[in-house]
Amino acid sequence: MCPILFAAVISGTIAVYVGWKFNFYTGTHTAAAGYFGISFLLLLMVYAVYFIVTYAGFLRNVMTGQHE
């Protein structure tokens, strides 16, 4: 989890700054952190699916190795 947390801090800072600039130049009134929040939640969902599939594959390989 450490790599994703470090990346979240860096990309969060950039996303909030760019979101604020986007709001400033377009005149919208959306929370600047909202842009980052939505994309981070999508990333966490993909990361969770990847972890579950990898863990299931690992368990299948370990269980297959014990029966030989």
N, C-alpha and C positions, 0 to 999 in steps of 0.2 A: 504493500500500500504506500510505501514511502515515495516511490517515483511518481505516483499519481497525485499525491499531496503536493509535492514540490512543483510539478507541472501546473497544478490548479492554482497555486499562489501566483506564479508568473503569468499564466494566461489570464487569470482573473483580473489582475492589475491592468493588463493591456486591454482586455475586453471592456472593463468598466470605463477606462479612459476613452477608448474609441467610441463606445456607446454614448458617453457624455458629449463628445464632439459631434456625433451623428445627430443627437437631439438638438444641440446648439444650432447646427447649420440647417437642419430641416424644419425646426420649430415643433417637433413632436414632444409629447410630455410623458414618455415611457421611462420607467426607472432604468438607469444605466446598468445596474447589476442584474436586471431581468434578462438581458441578452446572454450574459454569462450563465445565469442559473439554469435556463432552459437547455443550453448546449451541454452544461456539465451533467445535468440529469440524464440526458441522452447518452453521453459518454459512459456514465456509471451503469446504465442499463446494458449497454453493449459489453462492458467490462465484466459485469455479473454473468451474462450469458456465456461469455468466453471462459470464465472461471469454472462455471458449472459443467460445461461440456468437457473441458480439460480434466477436471477432477473425475468425472464419470469415466472418461477414457483411461485415466490412470488407475482407477479402481478395477476396471475390467482387465487391464493388463496385469495387475498384481494378482488378482484372483486366478487368472488363467495360468500364471507362472507357478502357483502353488500346487496345481493338480498334476503337473508333469512329473 
